[in-house]
């Protein structure tokens, strides 16, 4: 979930051709495959053909629901029509409407496809890890390379599933006040799509070597917020039994009032009157996306300031507390009672903010002195700024001004919500909650500075998917946020093992990692994940008490 500000997202190129829903591929596209490389599976709708590669069976672009264009726009998808013969599942399906993604299919309005990575289609009941991609609620795809599920399936004997689903205006435009009961759920189509994917898993995953009764949902950034919503959706509840919310705590979602005001903004931009709202069904999808791009990238989540929940301005798209799909905020005032017995992991990366500074090319942020720090923080925190700086200079006496800027923004973006979720879940006296900080330090530098990225937002993706691995003979090492240090391989393996063990047993554990105790209000245990993991009790407690004292937590 991108919490950065000041980034212009209005200059996207809108002239791209839209892909159709059909994904049938000819054999010549797969010249690298032999006949023995293909593997088939039977779903409730027909047979699919995937590919077996290095001990993993991979099925890409399986449709899990019907069309969402035309008369299904802003509604639940049409029923999926069965097919005859064998349908190729060898290429990723198109993601939801957004700017083109390098190396991925052209985005399309009809986007309800999923991907499966499994060690074997052998009816063995493996745990299923169902991932929701990041990108806020407006971009992203189940085909992103960093979240490739092959290594998790191969190295840890699990089944991985990832969906594409509706995003942005097409996934979250609320029409209930204008269009009546028929569109009462329209503000939550994106998360209802994900629920449809979970239902598909429940009905079909046994054919892919997975256990429909042992499903973990997880997601990073916007995927973390989607996971928070699924955790709080009665309709999703029967289809999973544990969850992990990563660098995207969705404590509160959009209100009906703000969602309705955003819809008014859309209609005004399109010069459509409220009485003629049906014209929205005729506007080309890319024209709707052009309107979307004029609004904030981040939806107007309700935040806590000075002890009160603030009412943000309209604009932006995300899930809506509609009293139907989402009866209440995911974790406000309490966690959903129907998920009381579902174990939960939640946490964030230690240096989330460096990603957003990198994205904005803000090299000056890492050249400030303490006067500059105060000037920057005053824009966000006003009269509380000096209290914040004094606290962090006391708890981190060796920290530079940029260090404190990173620490403060990182915990405000992703940490305070994660802590709030952990505290509320611990009070519930139900299934355990496990709190973590991902802390492996990358040596990648922020361009234009000598400041290292540390543990930026999104770096955890390739680590928990065990995609930080030594190169094969003759290959060059892959360089990403993880940097160049060989210790990243060990950190990645341990993080992936913690996640897959949680999927298997509901208790995160890994070899050569200390026992991870559940979070309680008494000792507030936090697992710090690195090449050498450690359990830290009362981590950041002085700082957390300060945030509570100024009403931010």
C-alpha positions in Angstrom: 0.0 0.0 0.0 1.6 3.2 -1.1 1.4 5.8 1.6 3.8 8.2 -0.1 2.5 11.7 -1.0 3.4 14.1 -3.7 3.9 11.5 -6.4 2.1 12.4 -9.7 0.1 9.4 -10.9 -1.9 11.4 -13.5 0.5 11.0 -16.4 -0.2 7.4 -17.2 -0.5 6.4 -20.8 -4.1 5.4 -21.4 -3.9 4.3 -25.0 -3.4 0.6 -24.6 -5.4 -2.1 -26.2 -7.5 -4.3 -23.9 -6.9 -8.0 -23.7 -9.9 -10.3 -24.0 -10.6 -12.9 -21.4 -9.5 -15.9 -23.6 -6.1 -17.3 -22.8 -5.8 -20.3 -25.1 -2.2 -20.6 -26.3 -0.7 -22.4 -29.2 2.0 -25.0 -28.6 4.7 -23.1 -30.5 4.7 -20.5 -27.8 6.1 -23.1 -25.4 8.8 -24.6 -27.5 10.9 -25.1 -24.4 8.3 -27.6 -23.1 8.2 -31.2 -24.1 5.0 -33.3 -24.0 6.2 -34.8 -20.7 6.4 -31.3 -19.2 2.7 -30.8 -19.3 0.5 -31.7 -16.4 -3.3 -31.7 -16.3 -5.8 -31.1 -13.5 -9.6 -31.4 -13.4 -11.5 -28.4 -11.9 -15.3 -28.1 -11.4 -15.5 -26.2 -14.7 -13.2 -28.3 -16.9 -9.7 -29.6 -17.3 -6.6 -27.3 -17.3 -3.1 -28.0 -18.5 -0.1 -26.5 -16.7 3.6 -27.1 -16.9 5.9 -29.1 -14.6 9.2 -27.3 -14.0 12.0 -28.4 -11.6 9.7 -30.2 -9.3 6.8 -27.8 -9.3 3.6 -27.9 -11.2 2.6 -24.4 -12.3 -0.9 -23.4 -13.5 -1.3 -19.8 -14.7 -4.3 -17.9 -15.7 -7.1 -20.3 -14.5 -10.4 -18.5 -14.5 -12.1 -18.6 -11.1 -15.3 -16.6 -11.9 -17.1 -15.2 -14.9 -17.1 -11.8 -16.6 -17.2 -8.5 -14.7 -17.5 -6.2 -17.8 -20.7 -5.1 -19.5 -23.8 -5.7 -17.5 -21.7 -7.2 -14.7 -19.7 -4.0 -14.1 -19.9 -2.9 -10.4 -21.7 -6.2 -9.6 -20.6 -9.7 -8.6 -19.1 -11.7 -11.5 -21.2 -13.8 -13.8 -21.2 -17.5 -13.2 -18.1 -19.2 -14.8 -19.1 -21.2 -17.8 -17.7 -24.7 -18.0 -15.5 -25.6 -21.0 -14.9 -28.8 -22.9 -11.6 -30.3 -23.7 -8.4 -29.1 -22.0 -7.8 -25.4 -21.4 -4.2 -24.2 -21.4 -3.1 -22.7 -18.1 0.4 -21.7 -19.3 0.3 -17.9 -19.3 -0.7 -15.4 -16.6 -4.2 -13.8 -17.0 -4.6 -10.1 -17.5 -4.6 -8.0 -14.3 -7.2 -5.4 -13.6 -7.2 -2.1 -15.5 -4.0 -0.1 -14.6 -0.9 1.1 -16.4 0.8 -1.8 -18.4 3.0 -4.0 -16.3 6.3 -5.0 -17.8 6.5 -8.6 -18.7 2.8 -9.2 -17.9 -0.4 -9.4 -20.0 -2.2 -6.3 -21.1 -4.6 -5.2 -18.3 -8.3 -5.9 -19.0 -11.6 -5.3 -17.3 -12.3 -9.1 -17.2 -9.5 -10.1 -14.9 -10.6 -12.9 -12.6 -7.8 -15.4 -13.0 -5.6 -17.2 -10.5 -2.3 -19.0 -10.5 -1.4 -22.2 -8.6 2.1 -23.5 -7.7 2.1 -27.1 -6.3 4.7 -29.8 -5.7 2.4 -32.4 -7.2 -1.2 -33.0 -8.3 -1.3 -36.1 -6.1 -4.3 -35.6 -3.7 -1.9 -35.1 -0.8 -3.4 -32.6 1.6 -0.8 -29.8 1.7 -1.4 -26.5 3.4 -2.6 -23.8 1.0 -1.0 -20.3 1.1 -3.4 -17.8 -0.5 -1.7 -14.5 -1.3 -3.2 -11.1 -2.1 -0.8 -8.8 -4.0 0.1 -5.3 -3.0 -0.2 -2.0 -4.8 -2.8 -0.4 -2.6 -6.2 -1.1 -4.1 -5.3 0.3 -7.5 -2.4 -1.5 -9.0 -0.7 -4.9 -8.8 -1.0 -8.5 -10.1 -0.7 -12.1 -9.1 2.1 -12.4 -11.7 4.6 -10.1 -10.0 8.0 -11.9 -10.3 9.0 -11.3 -6.6 6.0 -13.3 -5.4 6.6 -16.3 -7.7 5.4 -19.3 -5.6 7.8 -21.9 -7.1 10.4 -21.9 -4.3 7.8 -22.0 -1.5 6.1 -25.0 -3.2 9.4 -26.8 -4.0 11.3 -26.2 -0.8 8.5 -26.3 1.8 5.9 -28.6 0.4 3.0 -26.1 0.3 0.5 -25.1 -2.4 0.5 -21.4 -3.3 -2.4 -19.5 -4.9 -2.5 -15.9 -6.1 -5.4 -14.1 -7.8 -6.0 -11.1 -10.0 -9.1 -9.1 -8.9 -10.8 -5.9 -9.7 -9.0 -2.8 -8.5 -9.5 1.0 -8.2 -12.7 2.5 -9.4 -13.9 -0.7 -11.1 -13.4 -2.6 -7.8 -14.6 -0.1 -5.2 -16.9 2.6 -6.6 -19.8 2.8 -4.2 -23.2 3.1 -6.0 -25.5 2.0 -3.2 -27.0 5.4 -2.5 -27.7 6.1 -6.2 -28.6 2.7 -7.6 -30.3 1.0 -4.8 -30.2 -2.6 -3.5 -28.9 -4.1 -6.7 -25.6 -2.2 -6.3 -25.5 -2.2 -2.5 -22.3 -4.2 -2.4 -20.6 -2.3 -5.3 -18.1 -0.6 -3.0 -16.5 -3.9 -2.2 -16.3 -5.8 -5.5 -12.5 -6.1 -5.3 -12.5 -8.0 -2.0 -15.6 -10.0 -3.0 -13.6 -11.1 -6.1 -10.8 -12.4 -3.7 -13.5 -14.2 -1.7 -14.7 -15.8 -4.9 -11.1 -17.0 -5.4 -11.1 -18.5 -1.9 -14.3 -20.3 -2.7 -12.7 -21.7 -5.9 -9.9 -23.0 -3.7 -12.3 -24.6 -1.4 -14.0 -26.4 -4.3 -10.9 -27.3 -6.4 -7.6 -27.2 -4.6 -7.7 -30.9 -3.6 -7.1 -31.6 -7.3 -3.8 -29.6 -7.0 -2.5 -31.4 -3.9 -3.9 -28.9 -1.4 -6.0 -29.2 1.7 -9.2 -27.1 1.4 -9.5 -27.2 5.2 -6.1 -25.8 5.9 -5.9 -22.4 4.1 -3.8 -19.4 5.2 -4.5 -16.0 3.7 -1.7 -13.5 3.6 -0.6 -10.3 1.8 1.8 -7.4 1.9 1.0 -3.7 1.7 -2.3 -3.3 0.0 -2.5 -7.1 0.2 -2.2 -6.8 4.0 -5.1 -4.4 4.1 -7.1 -6.8 1.8 -6.2 -9.6 4.2 -7.5 -7.5 7.1 -10.8 -7.1 5.2 -11.1 -10.8 4.5 -10.5 -11.5 8.2 -13.5 -9.3 8.9 -15.8 -10.5 6.1 -18.5 -13.1 7.1 -18.6 -14.4 3.6 -14.9 -15.2 3.5 -14.8 -16.8 7.0 -15.6 -20.4 6.0 -12.7 -20.5 3.5 -9.6 -19.9 5.6 -8.4 -20.6 9.1 -5.3 -18.4 9.7 -4.0 -15.1 8.4 -0.9 -12.9 8.1 -1.1 -9.1 7.7 2.2 -7.7 6.4 3.2 -4.1 6.2 -0.4 -3.1 5.5 -2.5 -3.0 8.6 -6.1 -2.4 7.7 -7.5 -1.3 11.0 -10.2 0.9 9.5 -11.6 1.2 6.0 -13.6 3.8 4.1 -16.9 5.1 5.4 -20.1 5.2 3.4 -20.3 8.9 3.5 -16.8 9.4 2.1 -17.4 6.7 -0.5 -20.6 8.3 -1.7 -18.8 11.7 -1.9 -16.1 10.1 -4.0 -18.7 8.8 -6.3 -20.1 12.3 -6.7 -16.6 13.4 -7.7 -16.4 10.7 -10.4 -19.8 11.7 -11.8 -18.9 15.4 -11.9 -15.6 14.6 -13.7 -17.5 12.6 -16.3 -20.3 15.2 -16.5 -22.9 12.6 -15.6 -25.8 13.6 -13.4 -26.9 11.5 -10.4 -30.1 10.6 -12.1 -28.2 9.2 -15.1 -25.7 7.2 -13.1 -26.4 4.2 -15.4 -24.1 5.9 -18.0 -21.2 4.7 -15.9 -21.9 1.3 -17.3 -21.2 2.6 -20.9 -18.0 4.6 -20.2 -14.9 2.8 -21.6 -12.9 1.2 -18.8 -9.8 3.2 -19.7 -11.8 6.4 -19.5 -12.8 5.5 -16.0 -9.2 4.8 -15.2 -8.3 8.2 -16.4 -10.7 9.7 -13.9 -9.4 7.4 -11.2 -5.8 8.6 -11.8 -6.8 12.2 -11.0 -7.7 11.1 -7.4 -5.4 10.2 -4.6 -3.5 6.9 -5.0 -4.3 5.9 -1.4 -7.9 5.6 -0.3 -9.1 7.8 2.5 -8.6 5.5 5.5 -9.8 6.8 8.8 -6.8 7.5 11.1 -6.4 8.2 14.8 -5.1 11.6 15.7 -5.2 13.3 19.1 -7.2 10.3 20.3 -9.9 10.7 17.8 -10.7 9.1 14.5 -10.3 11.7 11.7 -12.7 12.0 8.8 -10.6 12.4 5.7 -11.5 14.1 2.4 -13.2 12.2 -0.3 -11.2 10.7 -3.2 -9.5 7.4 -3.8 -10.8 3.9 -3.9 -10.7 1.1 -1.4 -13.1 -1.2 0.6 -16.2 0.4 2.2 -17.9 -0.3 5.6 -21.2 -1.0 4.0 -22.9 -3.0 6.7 -23.2 -6.0 4.4 -19.9 -7.2 2.9 -17.9 -5.4 5.6 -20.2 -5.1 8.6 -17.6 -3.2 10.6 -14.1 -1.9 10.5 -11.7 -4.9 10.5 -10.2 -4.1 13.8 -12.1 -1.2 15.3 -13.4 -1.2 17.9 -12.6 -4.9 18.2 -11.5 -7.7 15.9 -14.3 -9.6 14.2 -15.8 -12.1 16.7 -16.3 -14.7 14.0 -12.5 -14.8 13.4 -11.7 -15.1 17.1 -10.4 -18.7 16.7 -8.2 -17.8 13.6 -4.5 -17.4 14.5 -2.9 -14.2 13.2 0.5 -12.9 12.3 1.0 -9.2 11.9 4.1 -6.9 11.5 6.1 -4.5 9.5 9.6 -3.8 8.1 11.9 -1.7 10.2 12.7 0.9 7.5 9.5 1.1 5.5 10.0 4.8 4.7 13.1 4.4 2.7 11.1 2.8 -0.1 8.9 5.8 -0.4 11.8 8.2 -0.3 13.4 6.1 -3.0 10.2 6.1 -5.1 10.0 9.9 -4.8 13.7 10.4 -5.5 13.9 12.3 -2.2 17.7 12.2 -1.7 17.5 15.4 0.4 15.7 13.5 3.2 19.0 11.8 4.0 21.0 15.0 4.2 19.1 16.8 6.9 20.3 17.9 10.3 18.1 18.0 13.4 16.7 21.4 12.5 15.7 20.0 9.1 14.2 17.0 10.9 12.0 19.3 12.9 10.9 21.2 9.8 9.9 18.0 8.1 8.1 16.4 11.0 6.2 19.6 11.8 4.3 19.2 8.5 2.9 16.0 9.8 2.7 16.3 13.6 2.5 20.0 14.4 2.8 20.8 18.1 3.7 17.2 18.9 6.9 17.3 16.9 9.3 18.2 19.7 7.9 15.5 21.9 8.4 13.0 19.1 12.0 14.1 18.5 12.9 14.2 22.2 11.6 10.6 22.7 13.5 9.2 19.7 16.7 11.0 20.6 16.4 9.5 24.1 15.7 6.0 22.9 18.2 6.1 20.0 21.1 8.3 21.3 23.3 7.3 18.4 20.7 7.9 15.7 21.3 10.6 13.1 18.5 13.0 12.0 17.8 10.8 8.8 17.7 7.7 11.1 15.0 9.3 13.2 13.1 10.5 10.2 13.1 6.9 8.8 12.1 5.4 12.2 9.3 7.8 12.8 7.7 7.6 9.4 8.1 3.8 9.2 6.2 3.1 12.5 3.5 5.7 11.6 3.0 4.2 8.2 2.9 0.5 9.1 3.9 -0.1 12.7 1.2 1.7 14.8 -1.6 -0.1 13.0 0.2 -3.4 13.3 0.6 -2.9 17.0 -3.0 -1.9 17.4 -4.1 -5.1 15.7 -1.9 -7.2 17.9 -3.1 -5.5 21.1 -6.7 -5.9 20.2 -6.3 -9.5 19.1 -4.4 -10.3 22.4 -7.3 -8.8 24.4 -9.8 -11.1 22.7 -8.5 -14.2 24.5 -9.0 -16.3 21.5 -6.5 -17.7 19.0 -2.9 -16.4 19.4 -1.5 -13.4 17.5 2.2 -13.2 16.6 3.9 -9.8 16.1 7.1 -9.4 14.0 9.6 -6.9 12.7 11.5 -7.7 9.5 14.9 -6.3 10.0 17.4 -7.7 7.5 19.5 -4.8 6.3 20.1 -4.4 2.6 23.3 -2.6 1.5 21.5 -1.1 -1.5 22.0 2.7 -1.5 19.3 5.3 -2.0 20.3 7.0 -5.3 22.2 10.2 -4.8 23.2 9.3 -1.2 25.4 7.0 0.8 22.4 6.0 2.9 21.5 2.3 2.8 17.9 1.2 2.2 18.0 -1.0 5.3 14.6 -2.9 5.4 12.4 -0.9 3.0 8.7 -1.4 2.3 8.1 -4.4 0.0 11.5 -6.0 0.5 9.9 -8.8 2.6 8.1 -10.1 -0.5 11.1 -11.8 -2.1 12.3 -13.0 1.3 9.1 -14.7 2.5 8.6 -16.3 -0.9 12.2 -17.7 -0.6 13.1 -15.9 -3.8 16.4 -14.6 -2.4 18.4 -17.7 -3.3 22.0 -18.3 -4.6 22.3 -18.1 -8.4 22.7 -21.3 -10.3 25.9 -22.2 -12.1 26.6 -19.7 -14.8 23.9 -17.2 -13.6 24.5 -13.7 -12.4 23.1 -12.9 -8.9 19.8 -11.1 -9.0 20.0 -7.7 -7.4 16.9 -6.1 -5.9 16.0 -4.4 -2.7 17.7 -7.3 -0.9 21.1 -6.0 -1.8 24.3 -8.0 -2.5 25.2 -9.6 0.8 25.1 -13.4 0.8 23.5 -13.4 4.3 20.2 -12.5 2.5 19.9 -16.2 1.4 19.8 -17.4 5.0 17.4 -14.6 6.1 15.1 -15.5 3.2 15.0 -19.2 4.0 14.2 -18.5 7.7 11.4 -16.1 6.9 9.9 -18.5 4.4 10.2 -21.3 6.8 8.4 -19.3 9.5 5.6 -18.5 7.1 5.2 -22.0 5.8 5.3 -23.6 9.2 2.6 -21.2 10.3 0.6 -22.3 7.3 1.0 -25.9 8.3 0.6 -25.8 12.0 -0.8 -22.3 13.0 2.5 -21.8 14.9 5.4 -20.0 13.2 8.7 -21.8 13.7 11.9 -22.5 11.8 15.2 -24.3 12.4 17.8 -22.3 14.2 15.2 -19.7 15.1 14.2 -19.1 18.8 10.7 -20.2 19.8 8.3 -17.4 18.7 5.9 -16.7 21.6 2.5 -15.3 21.0 2.1 -11.6 21.7 0.5 -10.7 25.0 -0.1 -7.4 26.7 2.2 -8.5 29.5 5.5 -9.0 27.7 4.7 -7.8 24.1 7.0 -10.3 22.5 8.1 -9.5 19.0 10.1 -11.7 16.6 12.8 -9.7 14.8 13.5 -11.5 11.5 17.1 -11.4 10.2 19.8 -13.9 9.3 19.9 -14.3 13.0 16.4 -14.0 14.4 15.7 -13.0 18.0 12.6 -12.5 20.3 12.5 -9.0 21.8 10.1 -8.2 24.6 8.6 -4.7 25.0 10.2 -3.6 21.7 9.9 0.1 21.1 7.9 0.4 24.3 9.0 3.9 25.3 8.2 5.1 21.8 4.9 3.3 21.7 3.9 4.9 25.0 4.7 8.3 23.5 2.5 7.6 20.5 -0.3 6.6 22.8 0.2 9.7 24.9 -0.3 12.0 21.9 -3.3 10.0 20.7 -1.9 8.3 17.6 -2.4 4.8 19.0 
